[in-house]
């Protein structure tokens, strides 16, 4: 069967194509449209998936949308009416926002893809999350936890899944927490209060938390309270997201936590306000971790299963994930490379294939590389037109030259193979640098990423050597496969890994197994021989406010507009400038 999964209309629209139960293509719309967090109908992503597989829309057996729009509209309408008359502005906004294409998705798919209505299916939002988490993981039986802002009504679900290789699959969601009580909305409200963009800046809150102390934790525990059944409930007097579109938090919230930060105000940790912001971030982070660990611990006792699959946007919180792994009783924690709404495109297709159509289970390829390919010939052509010379090197020579670049403190844009599906750069669309100096970190933030100084960078290490440099619990290397956990750097290595060690001594680690990215693994080993440490700084290949680069032309544009020194795509290498070890510019090639 040929099944196209779609997600759209909230954030991170995407398309994913299954053929005979296995993925052949998946890409977020933003990577093609070049609009960050593009929520539009994924026309470009759908067309690319079909084109890459040599298919026409009429060849599809089904198109599956990742949620049920009418059930979601029911929640929006009910919420607005319950808050009447205070909810009038929310009601008006909901009507304008939902009575167009967002509710009439079946017709939209018919119009844009030319697929007949009988082939269009819908899953529930958290079914899509559950399928994306469980059916992509190398496990036959697992507990399932999903948590996000909101789907139709559910904001969190717990359940279990079983699959028989070559046989039947079951996904059973046992319980749910319903809107407006939401861990995702809790964290997003604090994100907005701290002056960051919702659905984009939550990871900044996690990073800022490391600079603070959780002195507001008791106050946060009053905002989100545990319930007798082991779940949680928000005290809605602290919030306004359910009654107005003006802001997420109430006057009572500000009475407790102080004035909110304006987005344009810098965070100066030497000031009282700067320290307050960091302490608030630390407090909500701690409380989130506590709730998730307890929910996971209860689920493990209930199911008796050793594995947990975690999906939804909340699963992007790597600090919480590491605590779940350490403290919940589960032996392994699986977080997919795209746990948020983009991954629901893949989850919806998988749910339809295995559950709706009852097709036999198939082992899922254990990587994230489903997007467009990077073409070295394209880099040579673009660079030549721009007056730069591209070298064509075999793998051995390319790795040797790249090691020379990295040991000379040059920053390398690295494009290889198919692009990643999900928000993390896992070695195919990465910026690589030596991990040793804080000067490298500061240069990346200042001259390339153009972002806040408190933001940290991730290390990448061969999985078989990860325990030598990082304190990993059992199951840690698996959680680090897709950069889904934050772990302590061993104290004796923190000075040597200063560029990737956060202020609290931790790092968001990627542990790379050779089969997932053989050439990058070889580069790490070669760099280890040259420097003594087989670890590199790995950050996403993009500038602030832009999506991760997808095709070579976008990588080249980013290379030319930033302080990146070297660009590699496939077996082609272009140098913009050569930097001496001390950091001074010696010569310009352009």
C-alpha positions in Angstrom: 0.0 0.0 0.0 1.0 3.6 -0.6 -0.1 5.9 2.2 0.6 9.7 2.5 0.5 11.2 6.0 -0.1 14.9 6.5 0.1 17.4 9.4 -0.8 21.0 9.1 -2.5 24.2 10.4 -0.9 24.5 13.8 2.9 24.5 13.4 5.5 22.4 11.7 3.4 21.1 8.8 4.9 18.0 7.1 4.2 15.1 4.8 5.5 11.5 5.0 5.1 8.7 2.5 4.9 5.0 3.3 5.2 2.3 0.6 4.4 -1.3 1.8 4.6 -0.2 5.4 8.0 1.5 5.2 8.9 5.2 4.9 10.4 6.3 1.6 10.2 10.1 2.1 9.3 12.6 4.8 9.9 16.3 5.0 8.7 19.4 6.9 7.1 22.1 4.8 9.4 24.7 6.3 12.4 23.0 4.8 11.0 23.6 1.3 9.1 26.9 1.8 12.0 28.4 3.9 9.4 29.8 6.4 10.3 28.8 9.9 7.6 26.6 11.5 5.5 26.8 8.4 1.9 25.7 9.3 0.4 25.9 5.9 -1.0 22.9 4.1 2.1 20.9 3.1 1.7 21.2 -0.6 5.4 21.4 -1.3 6.2 18.5 1.1 3.5 16.3 -0.4 4.6 16.9 -4.0 8.2 16.3 -3.1 7.4 13.0 -1.3 5.4 11.8 -4.3 8.0 12.9 -6.8 10.8 11.3 -4.9 9.0 8.0 -5.1 7.9 8.4 -8.7 4.2 8.4 -7.8 1.2 10.4 -8.8 -1.6 11.3 -6.4 -3.9 8.7 -8.1 -1.4 6.0 -7.1 -2.1 6.5 -3.4 -4.2 4.1 -1.5 -4.9 6.6 1.3 -4.1 10.1 2.5 -4.2 10.4 6.3 -4.6 13.6 8.2 -3.0 13.7 11.7 -6.1 14.8 13.7 -9.8 15.2 13.5 -10.7 18.8 12.7 -14.3 18.6 13.7 -13.5 17.2 17.1 -10.9 19.9 17.5 -13.5 22.6 16.5 -15.8 21.1 19.1 -13.1 21.8 21.8 -12.5 25.3 20.5 -16.2 26.2 20.4 -17.0 24.6 23.8 -14.0 26.3 25.5 -15.1 29.7 24.1 -18.7 29.3 25.2 -17.7 28.1 28.7 -15.7 31.3 29.2 -18.6 33.5 27.9 -18.6 36.5 28.1 -15.0 36.8 29.1 -14.2 34.5 26.2 -15.8 36.6 23.5 -12.5 37.6 21.9 -11.3 34.0 22.0 -14.6 33.0 20.4 -14.3 35.6 17.6 -10.7 34.5 17.0 -11.7 30.9 16.9 -14.4 31.4 14.4 -12.2 33.4 12.1 -9.4 30.9 12.5 -11.3 27.7 12.2 -14.3 28.2 9.8 -11.9 28.3 6.8 -9.6 25.6 5.5 -8.7 24.3 9.0 -12.1 22.7 9.4 -12.7 21.5 5.9 -9.6 19.5 5.5 -11.1 16.7 3.4 -12.0 19.2 0.7 -8.6 20.9 1.0 -6.8 17.6 0.4 -9.1 16.8 -2.6 -8.5 20.3 -4.1 -4.7 20.3 -3.6 -3.8 16.7 -4.3 -6.6 15.5 -6.5 -7.4 12.5 -4.2 -11.0 11.3 -4.0 -12.8 11.7 -0.7 -13.1 8.0 -0.1 -9.3 7.7 0.2 -9.0 10.4 2.8 -8.7 9.2 6.4 -8.3 10.9 9.8 -6.6 9.8 13.0 -6.8 11.4 16.4 -3.9 13.7 17.2 -2.5 11.7 20.1 -3.0 8.4 18.2 -0.6 10.0 15.6 1.9 10.9 18.4 1.6 7.4 19.9 2.2 5.7 16.5 5.1 8.0 15.7 6.7 7.1 19.1 6.0 3.4 19.2 6.0 2.1 15.6 9.4 3.8 14.9 11.1 2.3 17.9 13.0 -1.0 18.0 10.7 -2.7 20.5 7.9 -5.2 20.3 6.1 -4.1 23.5 6.2 -0.8 25.3 4.4 1.6 27.5 3.4 4.8 25.6 3.3 8.4 26.9 2.3 11.4 24.8 2.3 15.0 26.0 1.9 18.3 24.2 -0.1 21.5 24.2 -3.3 20.0 23.0 -4.7 17.9 20.2 -8.4 17.7 19.8 -9.2 17.5 23.5 -6.4 15.4 24.9 -3.2 17.0 26.2 -1.5 13.9 27.6 -2.2 10.2 27.1 -0.8 7.0 28.6 -1.1 3.6 27.1 0.7 0.6 25.7 1.6 -0.9 22.4 2.4 -4.4 21.1 3.6 -5.6 17.7 4.3 -9.0 16.3 7.0 -9.0 13.6 5.2 -9.8 10.4 1.9 -9.8 12.3 -0.6 -7.7 14.1 -0.1 -4.4 15.9 -2.1 -2.9 18.8 -2.0 0.6 20.3 -4.2 1.1 23.4 -4.4 4.5 25.0 -5.7 3.9 28.5 -6.2 7.3 30.0 -5.9 11.0 29.0 -5.7 14.4 30.5 -8.0 16.9 28.7 -7.9 20.6 27.9 -7.3 23.0 29.4 -5.1 21.1 31.8 -1.9 20.7 29.8 1.8 20.4 30.6 2.6 21.8 27.2 0.5 24.9 27.8 2.0 25.2 31.3 5.5 25.3 29.8 4.5 27.5 26.9 2.9 30.0 29.2 6.1 30.4 31.1 7.9 30.6 27.7 5.7 33.5 26.7 6.1 35.2 30.2 9.9 34.9 29.8 9.7 36.8 26.4 10.3 33.8 24.1 8.1 32.8 21.1 5.7 30.0 21.9 6.2 26.7 20.0 9.7 27.9 19.3 11.4 29.2 22.4 10.6 26.4 24.9 14.1 25.0 24.5 15.5 28.4 25.4 13.6 28.1 28.7 15.2 24.7 29.3 18.7 26.2 28.6 18.1 29.3 30.8 16.9 27.1 33.6 20.5 25.9 34.1 21.5 29.4 35.2 18.9 29.6 37.9 17.8 28.1 41.2 14.3 26.8 41.6 13.2 29.2 44.3 9.8 29.6 42.7 9.1 25.8 42.6 6.5 25.9 45.4 4.7 28.7 43.6 4.7 26.7 40.3 3.3 23.7 42.2 0.3 25.8 43.2 -0.1 26.7 39.5 -0.1 23.0 38.5 -1.4 20.7 41.2 -1.4 16.9 41.4 -4.8 15.2 41.5 -5.9 12.2 43.5 -5.9 10.0 40.4 -2.2 10.7 39.8 -2.7 13.2 37.1 -2.5 17.0 37.4 -4.7 20.1 37.0 -3.9 23.7 36.2 -5.3 26.3 38.6 -6.9 28.3 35.8 -6.9 31.5 37.8 -3.3 31.9 36.8 -4.0 31.6 33.1 -5.9 33.4 30.3 -5.0 31.2 27.3 -8.4 29.5 27.5 -10.4 32.8 27.5 -8.4 35.3 25.4 -5.8 35.4 22.6 -4.3 38.5 24.2 -1.9 36.6 26.5 -1.5 33.3 28.2 -1.0 34.3 31.8 -3.2 36.3 34.2 -2.7 39.2 36.6 -2.6 36.7 39.4 0.3 35.0 37.6 2.2 38.3 37.5 1.4 39.0 41.1 3.3 35.8 42.0 6.2 35.8 39.4 6.6 39.6 38.8 6.6 41.5 35.5 7.1 39.6 32.3 10.1 40.1 30.1 9.7 41.9 26.9 11.0 39.9 23.9 13.5 42.7 23.0 15.0 43.0 26.4 18.3 41.2 26.9 18.7 38.7 29.7 21.5 40.0 31.9 22.1 37.4 34.6 24.0 40.0 36.6 20.8 41.9 37.3 17.9 41.1 39.6 15.5 40.7 36.8 17.9 38.5 34.8 18.4 36.2 37.9 14.6 36.2 38.4 14.0 35.0 34.9 16.5 32.2 35.3 15.1 31.2 38.6 11.6 31.1 37.1 12.8 28.9 34.3 14.6 26.6 36.7 11.4 26.3 38.7 9.0 25.4 36.0 11.6 23.0 34.5 11.9 21.2 37.9 8.2 20.9 38.4 7.7 19.6 34.8 10.3 17.0 35.5 8.7 15.9 38.7 5.3 15.4 37.1 6.7 13.5 34.1 8.8 11.2 36.3 5.9 10.4 38.5 3.6 9.7 35.6 6.2 7.5 34.0 6.9 5.7 37.2 3.2 4.9 37.7 2.9 3.7 34.1 5.9 1.4 34.5 4.4 -0.2 37.6 1.0 -0.6 35.8 2.3 -2.1 32.6 5.4 -3.9 34.0 7.1 -3.2 30.7 10.8 -2.4 30.4 10.4 0.1 27.5 8.7 3.5 27.3 8.0 5.3 24.0 7.5 9.1 24.5 6.0 11.4 21.9 4.5 14.9 21.6 6.2 18.3 21.8 7.0 17.9 25.5 9.3 14.9 24.6 11.7 17.5 23.2 12.7 18.4 26.8 16.0 16.5 27.0 16.6 17.3 30.7 13.2 15.8 31.6 13.8 12.8 29.4 17.1 12.0 31.1 15.4 12.1 34.5 12.6 9.8 33.3 15.2 7.3 32.1 17.1 7.5 35.4 14.2 7.5 37.9 11.0 6.0 36.3 12.0 2.3 36.4 12.0 1.9 32.6 15.1 0.3 31.2 14.9 2.1 27.9 13.3 5.3 26.7 12.6 5.8 23.1 11.9 9.3 21.7 11.6 9.6 17.9 13.6 12.1 16.0 10.4 14.1 15.3 8.3 13.8 18.4 6.3 17.0 17.7 3.5 17.7 15.2 5.7 17.3 12.2 6.3 13.7 13.2 2.5 13.2 13.4 2.5 13.1 9.6 4.6 9.9 9.8 2.6 8.7 12.8 -0.7 9.1 11.0 0.5 7.1 8.0 1.8 4.4 10.3 -1.4 4.2 12.4 -3.5 3.9 9.2 -1.2 1.2 7.8 -0.9 -1.0 10.9 -4.2 -0.3 12.8 -6.8 0.8 10.3 -5.8 -1.4 7.4 -4.3 -4.1 9.6 -1.1 -4.6 7.5 1.6 -6.7 9.1 4.3 -5.1 11.2 7.6 -4.3 9.6 10.9 -3.3 11.3 11.3 0.5 11.0 14.7 1.8 9.7 16.4 3.3 12.8 17.4 6.7 11.4 16.0 10.1 10.7 17.2 10.7 7.1 14.1 10.9 4.8 14.4 14.3 3.1 16.1 15.6 -0.1 19.6 14.6 -0.9 22.7 16.9 -0.8 24.4 16.9 -4.2 28.1 17.7 -4.3 27.9 18.5 -8.0 25.4 21.2 -7.2 27.8 22.8 -4.7 30.6 22.8 -7.3 28.3 24.5 -9.8 26.9 27.2 -7.4 30.4 27.9 -6.0 31.8 28.2 -9.5 29.2 30.7 -10.5 30.1 32.7 -7.4 33.8 32.7 -8.1 34.8 30.0 -5.6 36.6 26.8 -6.5 35.1 23.5 -5.2 37.4 20.6 -4.6 36.2 17.1 -5.4 37.7 14.6 -2.9 37.2 11.0 -2.1 36.1 10.1 1.3 39.5 9.5 2.8 40.9 12.8 1.5 37.8 14.7 2.5 38.0 13.4 6.1 41.7 14.2 6.3 41.1 17.8 5.0 38.1 18.2 7.4 40.2 17.1 10.4 42.8 19.7 9.4 40.1 22.3 9.3 38.6 21.4 12.6 42.0 21.2 14.4 42.8 24.7 13.0 39.5 25.9 14.7 37.7 26.4 11.4 33.9 26.0 11.4 32.5 23.5 8.9 29.1 23.3 7.3 28.5 19.6 6.7 25.8 18.4 4.3 25.6 14.7 3.6 22.9 12.4 2.1 19.2 12.9 2.9 18.1 15.7 5.3 16.8 14.9 8.7 13.1 14.7 9.5 12.6 16.5 12.8 14.1 19.5 14.6 17.5 18.1 15.4 20.6 18.2 13.1 21.9 14.6 13.4 24.9 14.8 11.2 23.4 15.3 7.7 22.7 19.1 8.0 25.1 20.1 10.7 27.6 22.8 11.6 30.7 21.1 13.1 33.5 22.6 15.2 36.1 21.7 17.7 34.5 21.3 21.1 37.4 22.5 23.3 37.2 26.3 23.6 34.5 28.6 24.9 35.8 31.0 22.3 34.4 28.7 19.6 31.0 28.6 21.4 31.0 32.4 21.6 32.0 32.8 18.0 29.2 30.5 16.9 26.6 32.4 18.9 27.9 35.7 17.7 29.0 35.3 14.1 26.9 32.3 12.8 23.9 31.5 14.9 23.2 35.1 16.0 21.6 34.1 19.2 21.6 34.5 23.0 24.9 33.9 24.9 23.2 31.5 27.3 22.4 29.1 24.6 24.6 26.0 24.5 25.7 23.6 21.8 25.6 19.8 21.5 28.4 17.3 21.3 28.5 14.3 19.0 30.6 11.3 19.9 30.9 7.7 18.6 28.4 5.7 20.6 30.9 3.1 21.6 33.0 5.8 23.3 30.3 7.9 24.9 30.7 6.4 28.4 34.3 7.6 28.5 33.3 11.2 28.3 29.8 11.4 29.6 27.9 10.0 32.6 25.3 7.9 31.0 22.8 5.7 32.9 21.8 2.3 31.4 19.8 3.1 28.3 21.6 6.5 27.9 23.3 5.8 24.6 19.9 4.9 23.1 18.2 8.1 24.3 21.2 10.0 22.9 20.9 8.4 19.5 18.6 11.3 18.3 19.9 13.9 20.7 17.0 13.4 23.1 18.7 13.5 26.5 20.9 15.8 28.5 23.6 14.1 30.5 26.6 15.2 32.7 30.0 15.6 31.1 32.5 13.7 33.2 34.3 16.3 35.4 37.8 15.4 34.1 36.7 16.2 30.5 34.8 19.4 31.0 37.8 21.7 30.4 38.6 19.8 27.2 34.9 20.0 26.1 34.3 23.6 27.2 32.4 24.6 24.0 29.8 21.9 24.5 29.6 21.8 28.3 26.7 23.8 29.7 27.0 26.0 32.8 25.6 23.1 35.0 28.2 20.6 33.6 25.8 18.9 31.2 25.4 18.4 27.5 22.7 17.5 25.1 24.5 14.5 23.6 24.3 12.7 20.3 25.8 9.2 20.5 26.4 8.2 16.9 26.5 4.5 15.9 28.5 3.9 12.7 25.7 2.4 10.6 23.6 5.5 11.0 26.2 7.9 9.5 29.3 5.9 8.5 31.4 8.8 7.1 30.6 11.2 10.0 31.5 8.4 12.4 34.8 8.0 10.6 35.4 11.7 10.8 34.9 11.6 14.6 37.4 8.8 15.0 39.9 10.6 12.8 39.5 13.8 14.8 40.0 11.8 17.9 43.3 10.5 16.6 44.4 14.0 15.8 43.2 15.8 18.9 43.0 13.1 21.5 39.2 13.5 21.9 36.7 12.0 19.4 34.1 14.5 20.1 32.8 17.4 17.9 30.5 20.3 18.5 27.3 19.6 16.4 24.7 22.3 15.9 21.9 22.7 13.3 23.0 24.2 10.0 20.9 27.4 10.0 20.9 31.0 11.0 18.6 32.4 13.7 15.0 32.6 12.5 15.6 30.3 9.5 14.8 26.6 9.1 17.6 24.1 8.9 19.2 24.1 5.4 17.8 21.5 3.1 19.3 21.7 -0.3 22.8 22.7 -1.2 21.8 26.1 -2.5 20.5 27.0 1.0 23.6 25.6 2.7 25.7 27.7 0.3 23.7 30.9 1.0 24.0 30.3 4.8 27.8 29.7 4.3 28.2 33.0 2.5 26.1 35.0 4.9 27.8 33.9 8.1 31.1 33.1 9.7 31.3 29.5 8.5 34.7 28.8 7.1 34.3 25.6 5.1 31.3 24.0 3.4 31.2 20.3 2.6 28.4 18.8 0.5 28.7 15.2 -0.5 32.4 14.9 -1.7 32.7 18.6 -2.7 34.5 21.1 -0.4 34.5 24.9 -0.6 36.6 27.2 1.5 35.7 30.8 2.1 38.5 31.8 4.3 41.4 30.2 6.1 41.8 30.9 9.8 45.0 30.6 11.7 45.0 28.6 15.0 44.9 31.8 17.0 41.7 32.8 15.1 43.0 35.6 12.9 42.0 35.7 9.2 45.0 34.9 7.0 43.5 34.9 3.5 40.2 35.2 1.7 39.4 32.9 -1.2 36.5 35.1 -2.3 
